[in-house]
């Protein structure tokens, strides 16, 4: 009910001011539905950053931007990391400090980074301070990408708050993109999640080489189709309301290196860290040693951003290690297929660390992936119980859809002009069928929240 009502009202309301007001009210209601208390935290954060953005235009600009960094990261630290820090201190020093149980507000990592990027953009002189509080609130709270991204930087969307157009073509493309994202989540990610959750919940003696790899591959596909599916839905909704968000994924499983992977995976986060952390630290301008240090710092915080657990930190440092390895080891010419296999294997092992509940489980799973044996009746029963016809079909489609076939097909159709119309018709018909299948699946299945909701 929510989306059709908001969309129809938006379409028929005259003037940008009324449209913006509607989207703002809808976004606040959307967030309040899931976070009735923490909506005040989000509004308070926006009000604070609005004030600091105004101050950044005065002589106190440096003080204001430093204060913005401290306060925003402080809020994030209190709600996301206090329990983790206290628990780590207890484990390291054997102390008995009380571990506070603070519920994590949905989407806090995303809206905090967006608010911080606004103040920094103003401080750098890239944008003018937004004098209209409602417009800044709309930018930070816009419901399509509020919960799980992509992270939209203020300088990318500033003009669209005032100047954007809603036309039938963009609406149709938006609906198609939304349906594609919903299909990714409901038909592929949720199916992969069933196998991944079952395998990662097992004890060491119940898992063998085959089962460990099945669980790793299932999660590899789950996290990509889950997160890219949400990003597709957000981008599609943006098109429906006249906004144009940048892409967040570019077929990351077609990568031939870890460096290539991070150009394609969660692009909004990697570019955020590049613009607001890596370059301010000095980037690659101060020698190799400093460059290495800066990259390790960036990947440490990339891992930590994902959650208050050492598995996320190790996952970030793991990727940073391979990135440096690729940069400073002698370049060896090898066939592209072997580069691709290397990248996928490294990423797959990394996601085992990411998925694990604790470091011990990650070590156990990776050990099983590279240890033959333990093919008893119990371990093989677990393996075959996950290899259902539905899982196999979903895995085949996942492998196909993870490859950059759509750009190739589009390029082929453009080269042969007569194919373009046919491709567009098939794409729209396919998206409608995908939407129907997804709705039927949601009606008859169980609810699986998006992975990135908890970040």
C-alpha positions as CSV (number, residue, x, y, z in Angstrom):
1,X,0.0,0.0,0.0
2,X,2.8,2.5,1.0
3,X,4.6,2.7,-2.3
4,X,1.6,2.9,-4.7
5,X,-0.1,5.6,-2.6
6,X,3.1,7.7,-2.2
7,X,3.9,7.3,-5.9
8,X,0.4,8.2,-7.1
9,X,0.2,11.3,-4.8
10,X,3.7,12.4,-5.9
11,X,2.8,12.0,-9.6
12,X,-0.4,14.2,-9.3
13,X,0.9,16.8,-6.9
14,X,1.9,20.1,-8.6
15,X,5.2,21.8,-8.0
16,X,8.5,20.7,-6.6
17,X,7.8,22.1,-3.2
18,X,4.8,20.0,-2.6
19,X,6.4,16.9,-4.1
20,X,9.5,17.3,-1.8
21,X,7.2,17.8,1.2
22,X,5.3,14.6,0.4
23,X,8.5,12.6,0.0
24,X,9.9,14.0,3.3
25,X,6.7,13.0,5.2
26,X,6.6,9.6,3.6
27,X,10.3,9.0,4.4
28,X,9.8,9.9,8.1
29,X,6.7,7.7,8.3
30,X,8.6,4.9,6.6
31,X,11.5,5.1,9.1
32,X,9.1,5.5,12.1
33,X,7.3,2.3,11.1
34,X,10.4,0.3,11.8
35,X,12.1,2.7,14.4
36,X,9.4,4.6,16.3
37,X,11.9,5.8,18.9
38,X,15.1,6.2,16.9
39,X,13.5,8.5,14.4
40,X,14.2,11.2,16.9
41,X,17.8,10.2,16.8
42,X,17.9,10.6,13.0
43,X,16.1,13.9,13.1
44,X,18.5,15.2,15.8
45,X,21.5,14.1,13.8
46,X,20.1,15.9,10.7
47,X,19.4,19.1,12.7
48,X,23.0,19.0,14.1
49,X,24.6,18.5,10.7
50,X,22.3,21.2,9.3
51,X,23.6,23.7,11.9
52,X,27.2,22.7,11.4
53,X,26.9,23.0,7.7
54,X,25.7,26.6,8.1
55,X,28.6,27.3,10.5
56,X,31.0,25.9,7.9
57,X,30.4,29.1,5.9
58,X,31.8,31.2,8.6
59,X,35.3,31.6,10.1
60,X,34.5,28.8,12.4
61,X,34.4,26.4,9.5
62,X,37.4,24.2,10.6
63,X,36.0,23.9,14.1
64,X,32.6,23.0,12.7
65,X,33.9,20.3,10.4
66,X,36.0,18.8,13.2
67,X,33.0,18.9,15.5
68,X,30.9,17.2,12.8
69,X,33.4,14.4,12.5
70,X,33.6,13.9,16.3
71,X,29.8,14.1,16.9
72,X,28.8,11.9,13.9
73,X,31.4,9.2,14.6
74,X,30.6,9.6,18.3
75,X,26.9,8.8,17.7
76,X,27.8,5.9,15.5
77,X,30.3,4.7,18.2
78,X,27.8,4.8,21.0
79,X,25.1,2.9,19.3
80,X,27.2,0.5,17.3
81,X,30.5,-0.1,19.0
82,X,30.3,0.6,22.8
83,X,29.2,-3.0,23.6
84,X,31.9,-4.4,21.3
85,X,34.7,-2.3,22.8
86,X,33.7,-3.2,26.4
87,X,33.4,-6.9,25.5
88,X,36.8,-6.8,23.8
89,X,38.4,-5.2,26.9
90,X,36.8,-7.9,29.1
91,X,38.2,-10.6,26.9
92,X,41.7,-9.2,26.6
93,X,42.3,-8.1,30.2
94,X,39.9,-10.5,32.0
95,X,37.9,-7.6,33.5
96,X,34.2,-7.7,34.4
97,X,32.8,-4.5,33.1
98,X,29.1,-4.5,32.3
99,X,28.5,-4.9,28.5
100,X,25.7,-2.4,27.6
101,X,23.0,-3.8,25.4
102,X,22.2,-1.0,23.0
103,X,19.8,-1.8,20.1
104,X,21.3,-0.8,16.8
105,X,19.1,1.8,14.9
106,X,18.3,0.6,11.4
107,X,20.4,2.3,8.7
108,X,22.5,4.4,11.2
109,X,25.8,3.7,9.3
110,X,24.2,4.9,6.0
111,X,22.5,8.1,7.2
112,X,25.5,9.1,9.4
113,X,27.9,8.8,6.5
114,X,25.5,10.8,4.2
115,X,25.2,13.6,6.8
116,X,28.9,13.7,7.4
117,X,29.6,13.9,3.6
118,X,27.3,16.9,3.4
119,X,29.2,18.9,6.1
120,X,32.6,18.0,4.6
121,X,31.4,19.0,1.1
122,X,30.4,22.4,2.5
123,X,33.7,22.8,4.3
124,X,35.6,22.0,1.1
125,X,33.6,24.5,-0.9
126,X,32.2,21.9,-3.2
127,X,28.6,22.9,-2.4
128,X,26.9,25.7,-0.7
129,X,25.3,25.3,2.7
130,X,21.7,24.1,2.4
131,X,19.6,26.8,4.0
132,X,16.3,24.8,3.6
133,X,16.2,22.3,6.5
134,X,13.5,20.3,4.8
135,X,15.6,19.7,1.7
136,X,18.6,18.5,3.8
137,X,16.3,16.2,5.8
138,X,14.9,14.8,2.5
139,X,18.4,14.1,1.2
140,X,19.4,12.2,4.3
141,X,16.1,10.4,5.1
142,X,14.9,9.6,1.5
143,X,13.2,6.3,2.0
144,X,14.4,4.3,-1.1
145,X,18.0,4.2,0.1
146,X,17.7,5.2,3.8
147,X,17.9,1.7,5.2
148,X,20.7,0.0,3.3
149,X,22.1,2.4,0.7
150,X,23.6,3.1,-1.7
151,X,25.4,5.9,0.2
152,X,24.5,9.0,-1.7
153,X,26.9,11.9,-1.4
154,X,25.4,15.3,-1.2
155,X,27.3,16.8,-4.1
156,X,25.9,14.1,-6.4
157,X,22.3,14.9,-5.5
158,X,22.3,18.6,-4.6
159,X,20.8,19.9,-7.9
160,X,18.2,17.0,-8.1
161,X,16.6,18.3,-4.9
162,X,15.4,21.3,-6.9
163,X,15.6,20.2,-10.5
164,X,14.4,16.8,-11.6
165,X,11.8,15.5,-14.0
166,X,9.4,12.6,-13.7
167,X,8.5,11.2,-17.1
168,X,6.9,7.9,-18.3
169,X,10.1,6.4,-19.7
170,X,12.1,7.0,-16.4
171,X,9.1,5.6,-14.4
172,X,9.0,2.5,-16.6
173,X,12.7,1.9,-16.3
174,X,12.4,2.5,-12.6
175,X,9.7,-0.1,-12.2
176,X,11.8,-2.6,-14.3
177,X,14.8,-2.0,-12.1
178,X,12.8,-2.3,-8.9
179,X,11.3,-5.6,-10.1
180,X,14.8,-6.9,-11.0
181,X,16.1,-6.1,-7.5
182,X,13.1,-7.7,-5.8
183,X,13.6,-10.8,-7.9
184,X,17.3,-11.0,-7.0
185,X,16.4,-10.8,-3.3
186,X,13.3,-13.1,-3.2
187,X,14.1,-15.7,-5.8
188,X,17.9,-16.0,-5.5
189,X,19.3,-14.5,-2.3
190,X,16.6,-16.1,-0.1
191,X,17.1,-19.5,-1.7
192,X,20.8,-19.3,-1.2
193,X,20.3,-18.1,2.4
194,X,18.5,-21.3,3.3
195,X,21.6,-23.4,2.4
196,X,24.1,-21.0,3.8
197,X,22.3,-20.6,7.2
198,X,21.9,-24.4,7.5
199,X,25.6,-25.1,6.9
200,X,27.0,-22.3,9.0
201,X,24.8,-23.4,11.9
202,X,26.5,-26.9,12.0
203,X,29.3,-28.1,14.2
204,X,32.7,-29.0,12.9
205,X,32.1,-32.8,12.9
206,X,29.0,-32.3,10.7
207,X,30.8,-30.5,7.8
208,X,33.1,-31.9,5.2
209,X,35.0,-30.5,2.2
210,X,32.0,-30.6,-0.1
211,X,29.6,-29.1,2.4
212,X,32.0,-26.3,3.4
213,X,32.4,-25.2,-0.2
214,X,28.6,-25.4,-0.8
215,X,28.0,-23.2,2.2
216,X,30.7,-20.7,1.1
217,X,29.4,-20.5,-2.5
218,X,25.8,-20.2,-1.2
219,X,26.7,-17.2,0.9
220,X,28.9,-15.7,-1.9
221,X,25.7,-15.6,-4.0
222,X,23.4,-14.7,-1.2
223,X,25.2,-11.6,-0.1
224,X,25.7,-10.3,-3.7
225,X,22.1,-10.8,-4.8
226,X,20.8,-9.6,-1.5
227,X,22.7,-6.3,-1.4
228,X,22.7,-5.6,-5.1
229,X,19.0,-6.5,-5.2
230,X,18.4,-3.8,-2.5
231,X,20.5,-1.3,-4.5
232,X,18.6,-2.1,-7.7
233,X,15.3,-1.5,-5.8
234,X,16.6,1.8,-4.4
235,X,17.9,3.0,-7.8
236,X,14.6,1.9,-9.4
237,X,12.5,3.8,-6.9
238,X,14.8,6.9,-7.4
239,X,14.0,6.8,-11.1
240,X,10.3,6.6,-10.4
241,X,10.5,9.8,-8.4
242,X,12.9,11.6,-10.8
243,X,16.1,11.0,-8.9
244,X,19.3,9.5,-10.5
245,X,21.5,7.5,-8.1
246,X,24.9,6.2,-9.1
247,X,25.4,2.5,-9.5
248,X,26.5,0.5,-6.5
249,X,27.6,-2.7,-8.2
250,X,29.2,-3.5,-11.5
251,X,29.3,-7.3,-11.8
252,X,31.9,-7.7,-9.0
253,X,32.2,-11.5,-9.6
254,X,33.6,-10.8,-13.1
255,X,36.7,-9.3,-11.4
256,X,40.2,-10.4,-12.3
257,X,41.8,-9.0,-9.1
258,X,40.9,-7.8,-5.6
259,X,41.6,-4.2,-6.8
260,X,39.2,-4.8,-9.6
261,X,36.7,-6.3,-7.2
262,X,36.7,-3.1,-5.1
263,X,36.0,-1.0,-8.2
264,X,32.9,-3.0,-8.7
265,X,31.6,-4.0,-5.2
266,X,29.7,-1.5,-2.9
267,X,31.0,1.3,-5.0
268,X,29.3,4.0,-2.9
269,X,31.1,2.9,0.2
270,X,34.5,2.4,-1.4
271,X,34.3,5.9,-3.1
272,X,33.1,7.4,0.2
273,X,36.2,6.1,2.0
274,X,38.4,7.2,-0.9
275,X,37.1,10.8,-0.9
276,X,36.7,11.3,2.9
277,X,39.4,9.2,4.4
278,X,42.1,7.9,2.0
279,X,42.8,11.2,0.2
280,X,42.7,13.3,3.4
281,X,45.3,10.8,4.9
282,X,47.6,11.6,2.0
283,X,46.5,8.9,-0.5
284,X,49.4,7.8,-2.5
285,X,51.2,11.1,-2.5
286,X,53.6,10.5,0.3
287,X,55.7,7.5,-0.6
288,X,55.1,3.7,-0.6
289,X,55.2,3.2,3.1
290,X,52.6,5.9,3.8
291,X,50.4,4.6,0.9
292,X,50.5,1.1,2.4
293,X,49.6,2.5,5.9
294,X,46.7,4.6,4.4
295,X,45.3,1.6,2.6
296,X,45.4,-0.6,5.7
297,X,43.7,2.1,7.7
298,X,41.0,2.4,5.1
299,X,40.3,-1.3,5.0
300,X,40.4,-1.6,8.7
301,X,37.6,1.0,8.9
302,X,35.8,-0.6,5.9
303,X,35.6,-3.8,7.9
304,X,34.6,-2.1,11.1
305,X,31.9,-0.1,9.3
306,X,30.1,-3.3,8.6
307,X,29.7,-4.3,12.2
308,X,31.0,-4.6,15.7
309,X,32.7,-7.9,15.4
310,X,36.3,-8.9,14.9
311,X,35.3,-11.0,11.9
312,X,34.4,-7.8,10.0
313,X,37.7,-6.2,10.9
314,X,39.7,-9.2,9.8
315,X,37.7,-9.4,6.6
316,X,38.6,-5.8,5.9
317,X,42.3,-6.3,6.7
318,X,42.2,-9.5,4.6
319,X,41.1,-7.6,1.5
320,X,43.7,-4.8,2.3
321,X,46.5,-7.5,2.4
322,X,45.6,-8.9,-1.0
323,X,45.3,-5.4,-2.5
324,X,48.8,-4.5,-1.3
325,X,50.1,-7.9,-2.5
326,X,48.8,-7.3,-6.0
327,X,50.3,-3.8,-6.0
328,X,53.8,-4.6,-4.9
329,X,54.5,-8.1,-6.1
330,X,56.1,-8.5,-9.5
331,X,53.5,-8.6,-12.3
332,X,53.3,-12.0,-13.9
333,X,51.4,-12.6,-17.2
334,X,48.8,-15.3,-16.7
335,X,45.7,-16.1,-18.7
336,X,42.6,-14.0,-17.7
337,X,40.7,-17.1,-16.6
338,X,43.2,-17.9,-13.9
339,X,43.1,-14.2,-12.7
340,X,39.3,-14.6,-12.5
341,X,39.5,-17.8,-10.5
342,X,42.0,-16.3,-8.1
343,X,39.8,-13.3,-7.5
344,X,36.7,-15.4,-6.9
345,X,38.4,-17.8,-4.5
346,X,39.9,-15.0,-2.5
347,X,36.6,-13.2,-2.3
348,X,34.7,-16.4,-1.4
349,X,37.1,-17.2,1.5
350,X,36.8,-13.6,2.6
351,X,33.0,-13.9,2.8
352,X,33.3,-17.0,4.9
353,X,35.1,-14.8,7.5
354,X,32.4,-12.1,7.0
355,X,29.6,-14.6,7.5
356,X,31.1,-16.4,10.5
357,X,29.7,-15.7,14.0
358,X,33.2,-15.6,15.4
359,X,36.8,-16.1,14.4
360,X,36.8,-19.7,15.5
361,X,34.0,-20.6,13.2
362,X,35.7,-18.9,10.3
363,X,38.9,-20.8,10.9
364,X,37.0,-24.1,11.1
365,X,35.0,-23.4,7.9
366,X,38.1,-22.4,5.9
367,X,40.0,-25.4,7.3
368,X,37.2,-27.7,6.1
369,X,37.3,-26.1,2.6
370,X,40.9,-27.2,2.2
371,X,40.8,-30.5,4.0
372,X,39.6,-33.7,2.3
373,X,37.9,-36.4,4.3
374,X,35.0,-36.9,6.7
375,X,32.7,-38.3,4.1
376,X,30.5,-40.2,6.5
377,X,26.7,-40.7,6.3
378,X,25.9,-37.7,8.5
379,X,28.1,-35.1,6.6
380,X,26.9,-36.3,3.2
381,X,23.3,-36.3,4.3
382,X,23.7,-32.6,5.1
383,X,25.2,-31.9,1.7
384,X,22.5,-33.7,-0.2
385,X,19.7,-32.2,1.9
386,X,20.7,-28.7,0.6
387,X,21.0,-29.8,-3.0
388,X,17.3,-29.4,-3.7
389,X,16.0,-28.8,-7.2
390,X,15.0,-25.3,-6.2
391,X,18.5,-24.6,-4.9
392,X,20.2,-26.0,-8.0
393,X,18.0,-23.9,-10.4
394,X,18.6,-20.8,-8.3
395,X,22.4,-21.4,-8.2
396,X,22.5,-21.8,-12.0
397,X,20.6,-18.6,-12.5
398,X,22.8,-16.9,-9.9
399,X,26.0,-17.9,-11.7
400,X,24.5,-16.7,-15.0
401,X,23.2,-13.4,-13.7
402,X,26.5,-12.6,-11.9
403,X,28.2,-12.4,-15.3
404,X,28.0,-9.2,-17.4
405,X,25.7,-10.7,-20.0
406,X,23.2,-7.8,-20.0
407,X,25.7,-5.2,-21.1
408,X,26.9,-7.6,-23.8
409,X,23.3,-8.2,-25.0
410,X,22.5,-4.5,-25.0
411,X,25.7,-3.8,-27.0
412,X,24.8,-6.5,-29.5
413,X,21.2,-5.1,-29.9
414,X,22.5,-1.6,-30.4
415,X,24.9,-2.8,-33.0
416,X,22.0,-4.5,-34.8
417,X,19.4,-1.8,-34.6
418,X,16.4,-4.0,-35.4
419,X,17.0,-5.9,-32.2
420,X,16.7,-2.9,-29.8
421,X,12.9,-2.8,-29.8
422,X,12.6,-6.5,-29.3
423,X,15.1,-6.4,-26.4
424,X,13.1,-3.6,-24.7
425,X,9.8,-5.5,-25.0
426,X,11.3,-8.7,-23.7
427,X,13.0,-6.8,-20.8
428,X,9.7,-5.2,-19.7
429,X,7.7,-8.4,-20.1
430,X,10.3,-10.3,-18.2
431,X,10.3,-7.7,-15.4
432,X,6.5,-8.0,-15.0
433,X,6.8,-11.8,-14.8
434,X,9.6,-11.4,-12.3
435,X,7.5,-9.1,-10.2
436,X,4.6,-11.5,-10.2
437,X,6.9,-14.5,-9.2
438,X,8.4,-12.4,-6.4
439,X,5.1,-11.4,-5.0
440,X,3.8,-15.0,-5.1
441,X,7.0,-16.1,-3.4
442,X,6.7,-13.5,-0.7
443,X,3.0,-14.4,-0.1
444,X,3.8,-18.0,0.4
445,X,7.3,-17.9,2.1
446,X,8.9,-16.6,5.2
447,X,10.4,-13.2,5.7
448,X,14.1,-12.7,5.2
449,X,15.4,-9.3,6.0
450,X,18.2,-7.8,3.9
451,X,21.7,-8.5,5.2
452,X,22.7,-4.9,5.2
453,X,19.8,-3.8,7.4
454,X,22.0,-4.7,10.4
455,X,24.8,-2.4,9.3
